[in-house]
């Protein structure tokens, strides 16, 4: 299993760069960031600085979308960073959430998402692609490599992920839900004639090392609110009797609203409806041994990467314990099984 750290690009940007460097020092392979240009600072500018001050870590958005940037501009960003720093980027993409909703926009269609994935991937891999009736290719790009991982919750989005995604980003760490979603993506990949094993799986959720459970839960309750926003869309489209697991849909019945100006922030005022058991199921909290046990269960389900959100008050200590205890234990498990 590989590991990533998920950061918000809050000012000062030097703080984001510092945390990314610290993540690499502790052995993380990826640094992901939010991508909402109004709520936080522009991530691609910060990626350039992170890549300049690190050696091996890969960077990318969790997640970008097809609406807020022209697809060819997005591809050019990746191809340029890859030329500068040696193929150390990754693209997480979805239909759009905070980046579009804060401007009173709406998520894109799945059709647009599918087309955007194709255009971005082809151009950012130094290949030719048809776009708006024109055949395009970056004449200056040679040997650029980019994987596109799709963030999804609903049945049709999961189907699309299995059909076209290099990877699947599941933004919660509930074992039952993860098992259902991974199977759904794999089945879609197989029906599309792809090798299901070729699709990589990333579980992304808050990680907090500590022993004060009330405090940890309050620091990470925002995540249940964020996930609930996506679930509300699913319920509105498919109804409560859809194939989506009840564990994912039941808790949003008390949800009354969502303030995107507090999106992804600990202590926000719109996540009070999220019960403790959902926080525990969706996140990784507690001692190093608690984290190792849950990561082992996720690994058994086929998860290739765990990306931990650090939107709380214990960032450095959590990174340290992961680097010194959690990740070595997970690697020892792999060696022992081998």
Secondary structure as GFF3:
##gff-version 3
##sequence-region A 1 338
A	DSSP	beta_strand	2	7	.	.	.	ID=ss1
A	DSSP	alpha_helix	13	25	.	.	.	ID=ss2
A	DSSP	beta_strand	30	33	.	.	.	ID=ss3
A	DSSP	alpha_helix	43	52	.	.	.	ID=ss4
A	DSSP	beta_strand	58	61	.	.	.	ID=ss5
A	DSSP	beta_strand	64	65	.	.	.	ID=ss6
A	DSSP	alpha_helix	71	85	.	.	.	ID=ss7
A	DSSP	beta_strand	91	94	.	.	.	ID=ss8
A	DSSP	alpha_helix	98	101	.	.	.	ID=ss9
A	DSSP	alpha_helix	110	124	.	.	.	ID=ss10
A	DSSP	beta_strand	129	131	.	.	.	ID=ss11
A	DSSP	beta_strand	134	136	.	.	.	ID=ss12
A	DSSP	beta_strand	148	151	.	.	.	ID=ss13
A	DSSP	alpha_helix	155	164	.	.	.	ID=ss14
A	DSSP	beta_strand	167	170	.	.	.	ID=ss15
A	DSSP	alpha_helix	175	191	.	.	.	ID=ss16
A	DSSP	three_ten_helix	196	198	.	.	.	ID=ss17
A	DSSP	beta_strand	200	209	.	.	.	ID=ss18
A	DSSP	alpha_helix	213	238	.	.	.	ID=ss19
A	DSSP	alpha_helix	246	249	.	.	.	ID=ss20
A	DSSP	three_ten_helix	250	254	.	.	.	ID=ss21
A	DSSP	three_ten_helix	260	262	.	.	.	ID=ss22
A	DSSP	alpha_helix	276	282	.	.	.	ID=ss23
A	DSSP	beta_strand	284	286	.	.	.	ID=ss24
A	DSSP	alpha_helix	288	301	.	.	.	ID=ss25
A	DSSP	beta_strand	305	309	.	.	.	ID=ss26
A	DSSP	alpha_helix	315	321	.	.	.	ID=ss27
A	DSSP	pi_helix	322	326	.	.	.	ID=ss28
A	DSSP	alpha_helix	327	337	.	.	.	ID=ss29
###
